[in-house]
């Protein structure tokens, strides 16, 4: 039965039905049908999976940095929404690092990318020139993840 699934899914190509192709590859892997594996696209898909973990961590950190910059540079406009966003995206970043601990070795690079995007977005949202915000990230990884941010007596 599983062999039939593999044969059926082999008709589905990587380029025309990614989900169907992936399920066919899963079936081929589970059945150890080495000849049914699409080695080149399988390697590319796995590489993409690793990249998506990087992207998800960078995205979460970018949003934390965006709101930390706004929190620090516009204290009179602080909101529960910013507080909640910091807490939520810290959780997302922590989850990414728990699921993919190897990303820790790339944190300096990831933070560099995240800060660049967070700085630009913060400047736009605050309606200030980007150059008015620090060029280099003013926060250590520990500060990004654990610096106390308080709203109505609750810490983010």
SENUVO-802850 format. One record per residue: residue number from 0; x, y, z of N, C-alpha, C in turn. Coordinates in Angstrom, 2 decimals. Layout:
BEGIN
[pt NUM, [X, Y, Z], [X, Y, Z], [X, Y, Z]],
...
END
This chain:
BEGIN
[pt 0, [0.82, -1.20, 0.00], [0.00, 0.00, 0.00], [0.86, 1.26, 0.00]],
[pt 1, [1.89, 1.31, 0.87], [2.75, 2.49, 0.92], [3.51, 2.66, -0.39]],
[pt 2, [3.88, 1.53, -1.02], [4.57, 1.61, -2.30], [3.68, 2.28, -3.33]],
[pt 3, [2.39, 1.97, -3.30], [1.46, 2.59, -4.24], [1.39, 4.09, -4.02]],
[pt 4, [1.40, 4.49, -2.75], [1.38, 5.92, -2.44], [2.61, 6.59, -3.03]],
[pt 5, [3.78, 5.94, -2.86], [5.02, 6.48, -3.40], [4.90, 6.60, -4.90]],
[pt 6, [4.42, 5.54, -5.55], [4.30, 5.58, -7.01], [3.35, 6.69, -7.44]],
[pt 7, [2.20, 6.83, -6.75], [1.25, 7.88, -7.09], [1.86, 9.26, -6.90]],
[pt 8, [2.59, 9.44, -5.79], [3.16, 10.74, -5.51], [4.36, 11.04, -6.39]],
[pt 9, [4.98, 10.01, -6.97], [6.08, 10.27, -7.89], [5.59, 10.98, -9.14]],
[pt 10, [4.30, 10.87, -9.42], [3.73, 11.58, -10.56], [3.59, 13.06, -10.26]],
[pt 11, [3.61, 13.39, -8.98], [3.48, 14.78, -8.54], [4.89, 15.35, -8.44]],
[pt 12, [5.13, 16.44, -9.14], [6.47, 17.01, -9.15], [6.66, 18.10, -8.12]],
[pt 13, [7.89, 18.30, -7.77], [8.30, 19.35, -6.83], [7.80, 20.71, -7.30]],
[pt 14, [7.88, 20.94, -8.59], [7.53, 22.25, -9.15], [6.03, 22.50, -9.30]],
[pt 15, [5.22, 21.44, -9.36], [3.79, 21.68, -9.59], [2.88, 21.37, -8.41]],
[pt 16, [3.40, 20.70, -7.38], [2.59, 20.43, -6.18], [3.54, 20.10, -5.04]],
[pt 17, [4.02, 21.13, -4.38], [5.02, 20.94, -3.32], [4.52, 20.03, -2.21]],
[pt 18, [3.27, 20.23, -1.76], [2.73, 19.39, -0.68], [2.62, 17.94, -1.12]],
[pt 19, [2.11, 17.71, -2.33], [2.01, 16.34, -2.84], [3.37, 15.69, -2.99]],
[pt 20, [4.31, 16.46, -3.52], [5.68, 15.97, -3.67], [6.26, 15.61, -2.30]],
[pt 21, [6.07, 16.49, -1.31], [6.62, 16.26, 0.03], [6.04, 14.99, 0.64]],
[pt 22, [4.75, 14.79, 0.50], [4.13, 13.59, 1.06], [4.67, 12.33, 0.36]],
[pt 23, [4.89, 12.42, -0.94], [5.50, 11.29, -1.65], [6.90, 10.99, -1.16]],
[pt 24, [7.67, 12.05, -0.89], [9.02, 11.86, -0.38], [9.00, 11.29, 1.03]],
[pt 25, [8.06, 11.72, 1.86], [7.91, 11.18, 3.21], [7.61, 9.69, 3.13]],
[pt 26, [6.69, 9.32, 2.26], [6.34, 7.90, 2.10], [7.55, 7.11, 1.61]],
[pt 27, [8.29, 7.65, 0.65], [9.47, 6.96, 0.13], [10.53, 6.80, 1.22]],
[pt 28, [10.73, 7.82, 2.04], [11.68, 7.73, 3.14], [11.26, 6.66, 4.15]],
[pt 29, [9.99, 6.68, 4.52], [9.51, 5.71, 5.51], [9.59, 4.27, 5.00]],
[pt 30, [9.40, 4.10, 3.71], [9.47, 2.76, 3.10], [10.89, 2.41, 2.65]],
[pt 31, [11.78, 3.36, 2.86], [13.18, 3.19, 2.44], [13.29, 2.87, 0.95]],
[pt 32, [12.48, 3.54, 0.17], [12.47, 3.41, -1.29], [13.47, 4.40, -1.86]],
[pt 33, [14.74, 4.04, -1.77], [15.83, 4.93, -2.14], [15.70, 5.43, -3.58]],
[pt 34, [15.29, 4.57, -4.47], [15.19, 4.97, -5.87], [14.04, 5.93, -6.14]],
[pt 35, [13.09, 6.01, -5.22], [11.95, 6.92, -5.40], [12.24, 8.33, -4.87]],
[pt 36, [13.39, 8.50, -4.22], [13.71, 9.80, -3.64], [14.22, 10.78, -4.70]],
[pt 37, [13.76, 11.98, -4.60], [14.16, 13.09, -5.46], [15.29, 13.81, -4.72]],
[pt 38, [16.49, 13.28, -4.81], [17.61, 13.69, -3.97], [17.91, 15.19, -4.04]],
[pt 39, [17.98, 15.74, -5.22], [18.34, 17.15, -5.36], [17.30, 18.06, -4.69]],
[pt 40, [16.03, 17.83, -5.01], [14.97, 18.67, -4.43], [14.78, 18.38, -2.95]],
[pt 41, [15.02, 17.15, -2.54], [14.92, 16.81, -1.12], [16.00, 17.56, -0.32]],
[pt 42, [17.22, 17.59, -0.85], [18.29, 18.33, -0.19], [17.94, 19.82, -0.13]],
[pt 43, [17.41, 20.35, -1.21], [17.03, 21.77, -1.25], [15.91, 22.07, -0.23]],
[pt 44, [14.95, 21.14, -0.13], [13.84, 21.34, 0.81], [14.33, 21.31, 2.25]],
[pt 45, [15.24, 20.42, 2.56], [15.77, 20.34, 3.92], [16.61, 21.57, 4.23]],
[pt 46, [17.38, 22.02, 3.24], [18.14, 23.26, 3.42], [17.20, 24.44, 3.65]],
[pt 47, [16.09, 24.46, 2.93], [15.09, 25.51, 3.12], [14.47, 25.46, 4.50]],
[pt 48, [14.30, 24.26, 5.04], [13.77, 24.11, 6.39], [14.70, 24.77, 7.40]],
[pt 49, [15.99, 24.53, 7.24], [16.96, 25.16, 8.14], [16.90, 26.68, 8.00]],
[pt 50, [16.79, 27.16, 6.78], [16.70, 28.60, 6.54], [15.44, 29.19, 7.13]],
[pt 51, [14.36, 28.43, 7.10], [13.11, 28.97, 7.66], [13.20, 29.11, 9.17]],
[pt 52, [13.97, 28.26, 9.83], [14.16, 28.40, 11.28], [14.93, 29.68, 11.58]],
[pt 53, [15.96, 29.96, 10.78], [16.73, 31.21, 10.89], [15.79, 32.39, 10.70]],
[pt 54, [14.99, 32.34, 9.63], [14.08, 33.45, 9.31], [13.07, 33.69, 10.43]],
[pt 55, [12.55, 32.62, 11.00], [11.55, 32.77, 12.06], [12.17, 33.40, 13.31]],
[pt 56, [13.40, 33.02, 13.64], [14.09, 33.62, 14.78], [14.40, 35.08, 14.50]],
[pt 57, [14.92, 35.36, 13.31], [15.25, 36.74, 12.95], [14.00, 37.62, 12.98]],
[pt 58, [12.89, 37.11, 12.49], [11.64, 37.86, 12.47], [11.17, 38.18, 13.89]],
[pt 59, [11.21, 37.20, 14.77], [10.79, 37.43, 16.15], [11.68, 38.47, 16.83]],
[pt 60, [12.99, 38.35, 16.64], [13.91, 39.31, 17.25], [13.75, 40.70, 16.65]],
[pt 61, [13.48, 40.78, 15.35], [13.26, 42.08, 14.70], [12.09, 42.81, 15.35]],
[pt 62, [11.02, 42.08, 15.63], [9.84, 42.71, 16.23], [10.10, 43.12, 17.67]],
[pt 63, [10.84, 42.29, 18.41], [11.21, 42.68, 19.78], [12.05, 43.96, 19.72]],
[pt 64, [13.02, 44.00, 18.83], [13.88, 45.18, 18.73], [13.11, 46.41, 18.29]],
[pt 65, [12.21, 46.26, 17.35], [11.36, 47.36, 16.91], [10.65, 47.99, 18.11]],
[pt 66, [10.03, 47.13, 18.93], [9.26, 47.66, 20.06], [10.13, 48.13, 21.22]],
[pt 67, [11.31, 47.52, 21.40], [12.23, 48.04, 22.42], [12.70, 49.45, 22.04]],
[pt 68, [13.01, 49.65, 20.76], [13.42, 50.98, 20.31], [12.30, 52.00, 20.53]],
[pt 69, [11.09, 51.63, 20.15], [9.96, 52.54, 20.36], [9.76, 52.79, 21.86]],
[pt 70, [9.86, 51.74, 22.67], [9.68, 51.84, 24.12], [10.68, 52.83, 24.71]],
[pt 71, [11.93, 52.72, 24.25], [12.99, 53.56, 24.80], [13.00, 54.98, 24.24]],
[pt 72, [12.60, 55.16, 23.01], [12.70, 56.47, 22.35], [11.39, 57.26, 22.34]],
[pt 73, [10.30, 56.63, 22.72], [9.03, 57.33, 22.82], [8.29, 56.90, 24.09]],
[pt 74, [8.88, 57.17, 25.25], [8.29, 56.70, 26.50], [6.88, 57.23, 26.74]],
[pt 75, [6.57, 58.40, 26.21], [5.25, 58.98, 26.40], [4.18, 58.29, 25.56]],
[pt 76, [4.59, 57.44, 24.62], [3.62, 56.76, 23.76], [3.55, 55.26, 24.04]],
[pt 77, [4.20, 54.81, 25.10], [4.20, 53.38, 25.43], [2.77, 52.86, 25.51]],
[pt 78, [2.62, 51.61, 25.09], [1.27, 51.03, 25.10], [1.32, 49.57, 25.51]],
[pt 79, [0.16, 49.10, 25.90], [0.02, 47.67, 26.22], [0.32, 46.83, 24.99]],
[pt 80, [-0.01, 47.33, 23.82], [0.26, 46.62, 22.57], [1.77, 46.39, 22.37]],
[pt 81, [2.57, 47.43, 22.62], [4.02, 47.27, 22.50], [4.51, 46.26, 23.53]],
[pt 82, [4.03, 46.40, 24.75], [4.42, 45.49, 25.83], [4.09, 44.05, 25.45]],
[pt 83, [2.88, 43.84, 24.94], [2.45, 42.50, 24.56], [3.27, 41.95, 23.40]],
[pt 84, [3.58, 42.80, 22.44], [4.38, 42.37, 21.30], [5.77, 41.93, 21.74]],
[pt 85, [6.37, 42.67, 22.65], [7.69, 42.29, 23.16], [7.60, 40.92, 23.83]],
[pt 86, [6.61, 40.73, 24.69], [6.46, 39.45, 25.40], [6.21, 38.30, 24.42]],
[pt 87, [5.28, 38.51, 23.49], [4.93, 37.45, 22.54], [6.12, 37.06, 21.66]],
[pt 88, [6.85, 38.05, 21.16], [7.94, 37.73, 20.24], [9.19, 37.24, 20.97]],
[pt 89, [9.33, 37.59, 22.24], [10.38, 36.96, 23.04], [10.08, 35.47, 23.17]],
[pt 90, [8.81, 35.15, 23.42], [8.41, 33.74, 23.52], [8.69, 33.00, 22.22]],
[pt 91, [8.36, 33.64, 21.10], [8.60, 33.01, 19.79], [10.09, 32.77, 19.57]],
[pt 92, [10.91, 33.76, 19.91], [12.36, 33.60, 19.76], [12.87, 32.47, 20.65]],
[pt 93, [12.40, 32.42, 21.87], [12.83, 31.36, 22.80], [12.42, 29.99, 22.27]],
[pt 94, [11.24, 29.91, 21.69], [10.79, 28.63, 21.11], [11.70, 28.23, 19.96]],
[pt 95, [12.03, 29.17, 19.08], [12.92, 28.86, 17.94], [14.24, 28.33, 18.46]],
[pt 96, [14.78, 28.95, 19.51], [16.07, 28.51, 20.04], [15.97, 27.17, 20.75]],
[pt 97, [14.82, 26.88, 21.33], [14.63, 25.58, 21.97], [14.53, 24.48, 20.91]],
[pt 98, [13.80, 24.77, 19.83], [13.60, 23.79, 18.76], [14.86, 23.63, 17.91]],
[pt 99, [15.60, 24.71, 17.74], [16.81, 24.70, 16.90], [17.98, 25.35, 17.65]],
[pt 100, [18.49, 24.66, 18.68], [19.55, 25.26, 19.50], [20.82, 25.58, 18.72]],
[pt 101, [21.03, 24.97, 17.58], [22.23, 25.27, 16.79], [22.23, 26.72, 16.31]],
[pt 102, [21.07, 27.38, 16.30], [21.00, 28.78, 15.88], [21.73, 29.71, 16.85]],
[pt 103, [21.96, 29.25, 18.08], [22.65, 30.09, 19.06], [24.01, 30.55, 18.55]],
[pt 104, [24.69, 29.68, 17.82], [26.01, 30.05, 17.31], [25.94, 31.16, 16.26]],
[pt 105, [24.77, 31.39, 15.69], [24.59, 32.43, 14.68], [23.92, 33.68, 15.22]],
[pt 106, [23.70, 33.76, 16.53], [22.98, 34.90, 17.11], [23.57, 36.26, 16.75]],
[pt 107, [24.89, 36.45, 16.77], [25.39, 37.78, 16.41], [24.94, 38.21, 15.00]],
[pt 108, [25.00, 37.31, 14.06], [24.56, 37.60, 12.69], [23.05, 37.83, 12.61]],
[pt 109, [22.31, 36.99, 13.29], [20.85, 37.09, 13.28], [20.42, 38.42, 13.91]],
[pt 110, [21.04, 38.79, 15.02], [20.70, 40.05, 15.69], [21.06, 41.24, 14.80]],
[pt 111, [22.19, 41.15, 14.10], [22.58, 42.21, 13.18], [21.49, 42.42, 12.13]],
[pt 112, [21.02, 41.34, 11.51], [19.95, 41.42, 10.51], [18.65, 41.93, 11.13]],
[pt 113, [18.32, 41.40, 12.30], [17.08, 41.77, 12.96], [17.09, 43.25, 13.34]],
[pt 114, [18.22, 43.72, 13.84], [18.30, 45.12, 14.26], [18.17, 46.06, 13.06]],
[pt 115, [18.80, 45.70, 11.96], [18.73, 46.54, 10.77], [17.26, 46.76, 10.37]],
[pt 116, [16.49, 45.68, 10.31], [15.08, 45.78, 9.95], [14.24, 46.43, 11.03]],
[pt 117, [14.52, 46.10, 12.29], [13.77, 46.68, 13.40], [14.01, 48.17, 13.54]],
[pt 118, [15.22, 48.59, 13.31], [15.57, 50.02, 13.38], [14.83, 50.79, 12.30]],
[pt 119, [14.86, 50.27, 11.09], [14.17, 50.95, 9.99], [12.67, 51.04, 10.25]],
[pt 120, [12.08, 49.93, 10.67], [10.63, 49.91, 10.94], [10.28, 50.84, 12.10]],
[pt 121, [11.12, 50.87, 13.13], [10.85, 51.75, 14.28], [10.89, 53.21, 13.83]],
[pt 122, [11.86, 53.56, 13.02], [11.96, 54.94, 12.54], [10.71, 55.33, 11.75]],
[pt 123, [10.26, 54.44, 10.88], [9.06, 54.73, 10.09], [7.85, 54.89, 11.02]],
[pt 124, [7.68, 53.97, 11.95], [6.52, 54.02, 12.84], [6.57, 55.21, 13.79]],
[pt 125, [7.77, 55.65, 14.16], [7.90, 56.80, 15.05], [7.94, 58.11, 14.27]],
[pt 126, [8.01, 58.00, 12.95], [8.09, 59.17, 12.07], [9.31, 60.03, 12.40]],
[pt 127, [10.46, 59.35, 12.50], [11.74, 60.02, 12.75], [12.74, 59.52, 11.71]],
[pt 128, [13.80, 60.27, 11.47], [14.83, 59.77, 10.55], [15.52, 58.53, 11.14]],
[pt 129, [15.82, 57.57, 10.29], [16.50, 56.36, 10.76], [17.80, 56.72, 11.47]],
[pt 130, [18.49, 57.75, 10.98], [19.77, 58.14, 11.59], [19.63, 58.64, 13.02]],
[pt 131, [18.40, 58.91, 13.47], [18.21, 59.35, 14.85], [18.27, 58.18, 15.84]],
[pt 132, [18.26, 56.97, 15.32], [18.36, 55.77, 16.17], [19.77, 55.22, 16.08]],
[pt 133, [20.25, 54.54, 17.12], [21.62, 54.02, 17.09], [21.87, 53.13, 15.87]],
[pt 134, [23.03, 53.31, 15.26], [23.41, 52.50, 14.09], [23.62, 51.05, 14.51]],
[pt 135, [24.29, 50.84, 15.63], [24.56, 49.49, 16.13], [23.54, 49.14, 17.20]],
[pt 136, [23.21, 47.88, 17.28], [22.22, 47.42, 18.25], [22.66, 47.77, 19.67]],
[pt 137, [21.86, 48.53, 20.39], [22.24, 48.94, 21.75], [21.95, 47.89, 22.82]],
[pt 138, [21.43, 46.74, 22.41], [21.00, 45.72, 23.36], [21.80, 44.43, 23.17]],
[pt 139, [22.17, 43.83, 24.28], [22.77, 42.49, 24.23], [21.64, 41.49, 24.02]],
[pt 140, [21.99, 40.27, 23.68], [20.96, 39.25, 23.51], [20.18, 39.06, 24.81]],
[pt 141, [20.87, 39.07, 25.94], [20.17, 38.91, 27.23], [19.18, 40.05, 27.46]],
[pt 142, [19.56, 41.27, 27.11], [18.63, 42.40, 27.26], [17.43, 42.26, 26.33]],
[pt 143, [17.69, 41.83, 25.11], [16.60, 41.64, 24.15], [15.58, 40.66, 24.71]],
[pt 144, [16.07, 39.61, 25.33], [15.20, 38.52, 25.76], [14.66, 38.67, 27.19]],
[pt 145, [15.37, 39.41, 28.04], [14.95, 39.38, 29.45], [14.85, 40.73, 30.13]],
[pt 146, [15.24, 41.79, 29.46], [15.14, 43.11, 30.11], [13.70, 43.34, 30.57]],
[pt 147, [13.52, 43.70, 31.84], [12.15, 43.91, 32.32], [11.45, 45.07, 31.61]],
[pt 148, [10.29, 44.79, 31.08], [9.42, 45.79, 30.47], [8.09, 45.66, 31.22]],
[pt 149, [7.72, 46.72, 31.91], [6.54, 46.65, 32.80], [5.36, 47.42, 32.23]],
[pt 150, [4.18, 46.80, 32.36], [2.93, 47.46, 32.02], [1.89, 47.06, 33.06]],
[pt 151, [1.32, 48.03, 33.74], [0.32, 47.79, 34.77], [0.77, 46.72, 35.78]],
[pt 152, [2.02, 46.80, 36.16], [2.55, 45.89, 37.17], [2.95, 44.51, 36.64]],
[pt 153, [2.77, 44.27, 35.36], [3.16, 42.98, 34.76], [4.44, 43.17, 33.98]],
[pt 154, [5.30, 42.17, 34.05], [6.57, 42.21, 33.33], [6.46, 41.41, 32.04]],
[pt 155, [7.05, 41.96, 30.99], [7.14, 41.23, 29.71], [8.39, 40.41, 29.74]],
END
